[in-house]
């Protein structure tokens, strides 16, 4: 079977330059999410 090294090199290069930010990554976005989540929630009253 013929190996397509140019294709493989292209895929590896594309994967290496991918810089997707994950939600669990440290930083401003995470601290903002934690702050939003930890705000006081309104108390629920029964009917």
N, C-alpha and C positions, 0 to 999 in steps of 0.2 A: 504494500500500500504506500502511496506517495505521501510524504509528510509535507505539510504546507507551513514552512517555518515563518514565512512573512505574515501569514494570518495569525499564527500563535504569538509572534512578537508584537503585533498590533493589539491583540487582546490583552497581553500582559502589560503593555504600556498604558492602555486605557484604564486598566484596573489600578495601576500604580498611581495615576494622576487623579483618580476619583477621590473627592474630599467631602463625603456626605457627613453632616453633623448628626450624630445620634442623640436622642432625647436624654439619655443618661450621661452624656458627656458633661464634664465639669465646666463651669463658666457662668456668665451672666444669665443666660437663658435658663439654666437649671436653678439658680438662686431665685430668679423671678418666679419660676413655677412653684418652688417650695414656699415662697412668701405668699403667693396667691392661695395655695392649698391650705396654709396654716392660719388664714384669716378667720375671725370669728364668724361662725355660721349662725343664722337666726334660729332661735329656738322654735321648735315645732309645737304647736298647741293642738290638743285633741279637740274634736268638735263637741 
